Amino acid sequence: MVGITSYGAYVPMYRLRRDDIAKAWGGGSSGGERSVANFDEDSITMAVAAALDCIRGQDRSTIDAVYFATTTGAYQEKQMAVTIAAACDLRSDIFTADVTDSLRAGTLALKAAMDAVKAGSAHRALVVASDCRIGEAKSEMELAFGDGAVAFIVGDTDVLATFETSYYHSDEIYDVWRTKKDNVVKAWEDRYVVTEGYTRNMGLVVPALLKKAKLTVKDFNKVIYYAQDGRRHTEIAKTLGFDYKNQVQESLSDKMGNTGTAYALMMLVAALETAQPGQRFLLVSYGDGAEAHVIKTTENVTKFKPKRGMKGHLASKRYLSSYERYIRFRELMPVDKGRRPALVCSIPALLRDRKWIFNGCATKCNNCGRLFFPAQRVCNYCQTKDKFEYVRIMDWTGVLFTFSKDNLATSLDPPTVWTLVDLNKQVRVYTRMTDFDPDKVELEMTLEMSFRKLSDAGEHPNYFWMSVPVR
């Protein structure tokens, strides 16, 4: 039996009230809030966070495939799944693939992983979906969008939920799109997008799946489906005959917004967190057509406990003080970053030091057992040379030993806080802090490590590990 064996999620710490967006433009607001990725976050860093939430307590050496789904990738020519695999410290002899350019990419990647495990080409596959889409200023999409990521492990042992039946429908239609030249999502007239795109495709795929599976709407304990916003989520339930109050999974529109490729799957995680054995779910994904899946939970579903999942991440948040701060985070207009020299990046150095930059590994002296980060060849204590092993340390928590605040540093969100963190009482790490309240940074506070974007030096994203107050 092949299915989901583990799950995790990530919702950024920051939220932006929709009332603040509406106030900036003098328009109306549907209320609620949307999640906002920090200025040092993108689809890759959020994917890593969700993946680490998913693989906690798992044997990473058994994962032999990584599928990454997104419409907002950091690269157009460079595989991103391999970056995620490195940041999760997975084996190098694994299959990696990016699934992109459609809002259905997340469910497509999940199905591809299921097929790979069923075929025997993979034993356990990690599937991650993440998006950080930008809507045009003053648009409904700017209000509706949110940022987030989700992750699953697909395998054939200790299965939590299985996919029993699926139905796919592809549709060549221009409803929403973004070309290589576009920074924001484009859309045609709203009524056309809803009636000819969303409602028509959902109305085709759901009845077709029910007929194929010989089921009715009432046979499902939980119905989970994509929708552009909370209003459409309610409307389509009436159209398709779902019991919105007792049967439909909460859209989370007023808590985080539409997270694109990850959206339907993040709602699936929320449903799994409260699921009971033997329940039947209907999962419907939309984008360039639609697809629907019948999911059945097993007796293992109540045994699995995620590190944070959707509940933990939604409960932990901090509001942006203004809409202008969101503009600064997304660099939607030119902002003064300070008068400092331009940053540089050495491609050979990234290759040479990738075990500690990406994999988050320290070196451990095999003679005296001391740990060093950054990794080094010669032990400072016993002078032993080239007798070490790599030890993953970025999953450890630590305490703040000392710090400094820099209000003049080049940053989109000053002050910059530099920290010395004692990780697990074994190794000291010097790095930048992120997702913090400047007035609440104090010695001995508990921190964990997060994979973030350090800069765009060299005209490409540079990633590194930063300290974060434990959520």
Beta strands, then each sheet from edge to edge (+ up, - down):
strand 1: 3-10
strand 2: 14-17
strand 3: 33-36
strand 4: 65-70
strand 5: 95-100
strand 6: 125-131
strand 7: 148-155
strand 8: 161-170
strand 9: 176-177
strand 10: 186-187
strand 11: 222-225
strand 12: 280-286
strand 13: 289-297
strand 14: 318-319
strand 15: 361-365
strand 16: 371-372
strand 17: 388-392
strand 18: 397-406
strand 19: 416-423
strand 20: 427-432
strand 21: 446-455
strand 22: 462-469
sheet 1: 5+ 4+ 6+ 7- 1+ 8- 13+ 12- 11-
sheet 2: 3+ 2- 14-
sheet 3: 9+ 10-
sheet 4: 16+ 15- 17+
sheet 5: 20+ 19- 18+ 21- 22+
end
